[in-house]
Amino acid sequence: MKLLTTVFRWLKAKDAEKSEAIENANAAAFAKQDLEQLERDRDTARDAIAGIKAEAARLERDVAAKKTAIAAKTADAEALLNAGKEDLATQVCALIEDMEAEIPVLESALSQQRGLCDQQEKQYQQLNQAVSDARRSLRMMQTMEAVAASTEKAASVKVGDGSSALARFKQRESTIRLRLDKAQAASELSAPAEQRLDDQVKSALGAGKGSSVLARLKSREQKLLTQ
């Protein structure tokens, strides 16, 4: 029994973790749903206020109408008494009493509607403020979510350090250099023997090497001839 209880608790905890993970991953979407529900509640409160105010206005009209009717009936009763028609005046007075008894009932209902209207207006103001706060919070969450998505996208991009590309360039350079060396070697082999010898001498002595000594020898020979 304890084992089953433990397993049940573990499964329940796992479900709670999954639910929390889903909600965290879709925080902005769930927040938008909450905002929409708040807006519906606010609109319901606003409609309720409109209905209460309409009922209060009707009760106010009924009270005013009853008072006007009582005043008119009172004038009729006085006229009947002055005319010596007390029986009719008594009947009118009975009607006046019934209407006067209705006025407190109407006024009580009117007072209740006004009190209910005050409560609903306070609730509406609270809901309206909650909607404004929820909208600001949702905008912030959407901004943070967009920034997080952009950051995650940038972090997922694989950027090399250039070493592999540089290695390929070096390999291509080595291949081209090898082809150039082979071409130069082939060109040298195809040149005449005298040219190859002259090139070998120049390569061994260096281009222009000994020119100063040769000039000195020629100068000395020229001096001997002039003597």
Secondary structure as UniProt FT lines:
FT   HELIX           2..25
FT   HELIX           27..82
FT   TURN            83..84
FT   HELIX           86..156
FT   HELIX           163..190
FT   HELIX           193..205
FT   TURN            207..210
FT   HELIX           211..226
//
